[in-house]
Amino acid sequence: MNDEPANFGMLLDVPVTLTVELGSCQMSMKDILQLDVGSLIELDTMADAPVDVLINHKKIAKGEIVVLEDRIGIRIIEIHGVKVSRTQRLASEAEVDDPADISEDPRSKKGKRTAAEPSKENA
């Protein structure tokens, strides 16, 4: 017996906004007005801390930043309080890339696990 309403399928195509929140900080208006190209803003989040994943401004998951060639992505590590184990994360990495290509660090190869960029010599 199916508990879903007959028209539930119509909702599957409704667009939603997915946002990843890296962190935040408080600044005075004076400091904001002094921002310029090249200015750095220090956030309240540690570099290796999980990031929040939001759908239409509602937090639905936590993730870790990964680097995929020349783009960044988010690997989900927790959904609605259900944590994904390290073994499950490593297994999902192995499905995407050869486990031998997994290296440490997403931004400067330090702190988190991420699929390594392919070598340009082998391309």
N, C-alpha and C positions, 0 to 999 in steps of 0.2 A: 504494500500500500504506500503510495506516494503522498507525503504530507505537504508538498509544495503547491501553492496555488497554481491554477492552470496558466495564468499569465505571467508567472515568475520569469520566464525566459525573456520577456520584453525588457526587464530591468538589466539584463546582462550587457546591453549595449549603451547604457546610460554613462556618459563620461564623468569621471571624478578626477580631482586633482590630488596627485601624490606628491608630498613634500618631504624632504629629508632635512632635519634640523641639526646643524653641526654644533651650535652653541649660541650663547648670547652674552651680552655685557651691558653695563650701564655706563653712559658717558654724559658729560655735561654738554650743553648746547655750545659752549665755547670750544670744547674739544672737537665736536662734530664739525663746526664751521672751519676748523683748521685742517680738516682732512684734505689730502691732495693725492694725486697720482703717486703711487709708491708708498703711501701711508700704510702702516700695519695696525690692525685692530686685534687685540688679544681677547680671545673668548674665554668663558668660564669653564670650558670643557678640556679635559686632558687629551693629549694627542691620541692615546690608545683607547679612549673611552668609547663605548657604543654610541651610535647616533640614533635619534628618534625618527621613526617613519610615521608620517601622518597621512590620513586620507580625509580630505575636506576638513582640515584642521583638527581632526581627532586622532590621537596617538593610537596606532594599532600594532606597532612592532618596534623592535630595536634591531640594529644591524651594525655591521662593521664595514668600513670603507675598503674597497679592493680596487686595484688598478688592472684594467684590461686593455692591453696595448696602449693606445693614446687616449683612453677614456677612463672615467672612474665609475664605479658601480657600488651597490650595497648588497652584502650577503646578509640575509635575515638570520638572526641568532635567537630571537624570541618573538613569539606571537601571542598576544593576549595572555601573558603569564606562562606560556608553555615554552620552556627553554629548549633550544636545539643543542645537543651535546657536542663536544669537541670532535668526537668520532664521526658524528653525522655531518659536521661541517667539512671535515677532511675528506669524507666519502663523496660529498657533493663537489668538492674541488677536483677530485680524481675523475669524476664523470665529465667535467668540463675540459680538463687538460690532463696530460700525462703527469702522474704524481711526482715524477722527477723534476718537473718544471715548477713545482711549488716552492716559493722562496719566502723569506721573512720580509715584513714591512710593506705597507701599501703606498706610502708617499715617498719615503726615502729608503725603502726596504728595511724598516725597523719597527718591530712591535706587533704587527699583525701578519697573518698569513695571506698570501695573495698569489694568483697565478702569475708566473714570471713572464715578462715580455719575450717574444721569440727573438732569437739571435738574428741580427741582420746578415751575418756571415752565412747562415744556412738558408736564407731566402733566395 
